[in-house]
Amino acid sequence: MREKADEEDVDLLLIDTGDRIEGNGLYDASDPKGVYTREIFKEQAIDVICSGNHELYLKNSSDNEYLHMVPSFRGNYLASNLDIFDPETGDRVPLAQRYKKFTTKNQGIRILAFGFLFDFVGNYNNTVVQPVAETIKEKWFQDAIRDREVDLFLVAGHVAIRSEEYMNIYRAIREVQWDTPIQFFGGHTHIRDYKKYDSKAYAIESGRYMETIGFQSISGLSTGGKEENFKAAASPTFSRRYIDNN
C-alpha cells in the first residue's frame, strides 16, 4: 500500500486508536501476557498510535505500554491526556508526548496530531487520565492549535466520535482555526461509525476486534510543506470505506 501510494505521489498514514491488549488467544498465550502481540505491533509502521482503556486496567499492562510500546513508537505514540507514575522513579510523567507536528513525505501536507483517551475512571492507580475538558484548556494545547502553519488537524483517540469529549476538542480548535480541516479517528464503542462536524471536519470509527480496517481519504488539502505549495480546495473531499479484514 505504501509503495503504491509513493508511485501515485500520495500519502498513506496508519493510525491505531488503542485497545491492543486482552481478549485474544495470542495475547493470553505468553507469560507474562502480551509478549507476542507486542513484538508483532513493533513490526508495524504506525504513524499515530495511542492508548485505549484496556491497556490501563492493570499496573503491569500500563507499565509495559510505557516501557516497551512507547519506545518502539517514539515520536508517533501520543498521550494528550494520559500520565503514568514512572515505575523506576515514581514521578508522574506523560505516558508519551502530548502531540506531534509532521509533514507528509510525498505531498508535503503539514499535520498537527493529538492522541486522546475518553474520560476513563477505571484505570489502575499508577496512571492518571485527565478529563478532556481540562486538557484542552492547558497552555500547551492552546499554543499548539494556534499554529497557523498547519494543513490538517489529526485527532486520534480511544474516544467515541459522537462523544462530548470529541465535541469539546472540535469546538476548541474551531474557536481559533475556523477553516482548517480536521480529521478525527475514534474508538472505544467498537462500531463502524462516521460523523460530519462541518464541511471540513469529519470522524471515522472502524469497528471492533480487528475485523474491520477503516479507510479514510481526503483530497484537496493544501500542501504548505512543499516548495510548490498547492492551495487547499474550497471544500476538501472526505470519503471512507470499511474493509473487512478476513
N, C-alpha and C positions, 0 to 999 in steps of 0.2 A: 504494500500500500504506500509506504513512504517512497519507494523507488518510482512508483507510478506518479505520485504527487510531484516528485522532483522533475520527472520527464515533462509534466504538464505545467511546470512552473507555478504550482500552487502549494499551499502549506497544509500539512496534516498534523494535528495535535491529538495526543492520547490523554484522556482525563479519567482519574479514578476518584470516586467520591466516598470511599470508605466502606466499612463492614467487610473486611477481607478475612476475618477470622471467625471461627465457630461454625458448627452446623454442617460440616462436610467431612467425609471419611479421611481424606488426605490430611486435613488439618489435625484431626484427632489421632492420626496414626503414629506420630512421633512422641518421644518423651525427652524433654518437655514438648507440649503441643505446639504446632506451628512451624517447626524447623523446616519441614519440606516445602510448605507453601511459601514461607519467607524466601527461600532460595529461588523458587520459581518466579516470584514477583521481582526479585532483584535483577532478573534477566530481561525484564521488560523496560522499554524506553518510554517511561511515563513522563509526560511534560508537566502535569499538575496533579498532585496527589494530596489527600487529606485524610483525617481520621473519621471513623464512624463511632457510634456509641459502643459497639461490641468490642472494640479494642480497649475499652476503658473500664469494663466491669471488674476486672481483677488486676491486682498490683503487678503480677508478673507479665501480663499481656501488654499493659501500658508501658512498663519498663522496656519490654522488648521493642515496642514501637520506637521509643526514644533512643535506645542503644543500638538497634540494628536497622530498622526500616528508614528512619530519618537520615542516618549517614549514607545509606545506599542511594537515597534520592536527594542528596544535599543540593539545595537551591530550587528544587522542584516540590518538595514536601512543604506544605503551607499549613500553619495553625494560627489563624487570625484571632481566635478567642479561646485558645486552649493552652493551659500551662501544666507543668509537671514539677514535682519535687525531685530534683536530681538524685538518683539512687546512691550516688557516691558522696555528694557534698551536702545534700539536704536542702539546698537552695531552691526557691521557686523560680523557675525559668520557663520561657516559652517552649512548648514541645518542639516546635520548628520555627522558622522565620515567619513573620506575620504576613508578608506579601512579597511579590516579586514583579519586576518590570523586565520585559524582554522583547526582542524584535525577531519576527519570523525570518527564516533564512532566505526564502525564495521571493516573497512579495514585499518584505520589509514592513510588515504590519506591527505597529508598536502596541503591545498588550500589557495592561496592568491587571495582575491576577491576585485573587484572595482565596483562602480556604477556610470555610466556616463549619461549625457544628451547631446544630439546633440547641436550644436551651435545655440541655440534658442535666438531670439531677441524680441519676442512678449510678454515677461513676464511683470507683473506689477513692478513698481519701488521699491518694498520692497524686491525683490530678485535680485541676480546677477548671471548670467550664464557665467562662464569663458570659452573662447574658448578652445577646447580640445588641440589644438596645443600648447597653452601656458601652460596648466595644466601639460602636460607630461614633461615639462622642469623643473618643480619645484623640489626642493631638496627632499621633502617627497616622491614624486613618483619615482624619480630616485633611492633613497635609497631602497624603497620597492621592485622594480623589480630586484634589485641586490641580494636579499636574495637567497642564494643557497640551503636553506632547504625547498624547495617548490617542490611538485609533480605535481601541476596543477595551472595554472593561470586561474581564472574565471572572465570574464569581462561581467557584466550585464549592460544593458543600454537601455534608450529610444533613440536608435540610429539605423538607417538603417544599415544592415550588409554589404551593398555594398558602404558605405559612406567613404569619406575621413577621417572623424573622427576616425572610427574604423581602417582604414588602418594605420593612424598615430600611434595609440596605438599598433597595431601589430608590426610595424617597430621598435618602441621604445623598446618593450620587446625583440624582436629578436636581436637587437643590443647588448644586454648584456646577454641574455639567448637564445642561438640559438637552443637548443634542448628540452626545457621544454614544454610539451603540453599546449595548450591554448584553452579554450572553450569560445566563445562569445555567449551571448544571446541578441538578438536585439529587436527593436520595432519601433514605430512611423509610418512606412509606412503601417502597418496593413495588411500584406500579409503573406502567407506561403512562406518562402524562406529559402535557405540553401546555404552556401558558404564554399569552401575549400581555405584556405590561403596557407597552405603547408601540408605535410603529418601528422603533429602533431598539426594543428591549424584549427579549424572549427567554423562556426557560424550558428545559427538557429534563425529564427523568426517565431512566432507561430500564425499568422493570426490576427483576429480582433474581437472586441465585445464579447470576451469570448466564441466565437463559436468553438474555437479550443484550445486544450491543446497540446502543443508541448512536445514531449518526446524525450530526447537526452540521449543516453547511451555511456559510454566509458569503455572499458575493456583493461587491460594490463598496467594500471598506476602503478608506484612504490608506495609503502606504507611505506614511511620513518618514519611515526609516530608510527609504531608498532615495538615491540621488535624483532619480526621475520620479518625483512624487506624483502618485495618482490621487486626485481629489475624490473624496467619497461621493457616491451617488446620493441623490436627494433622499432616496429611500432604499437602503441596502436590502437585499433579498435574503430572508431567513427561510430555510426549509429543513425538514428532518425525515429520517427513516428509521424504523426499528428492524434490526437484523436478527433473525432467530439464530441462536448460537448452538446449532445441532447438526 
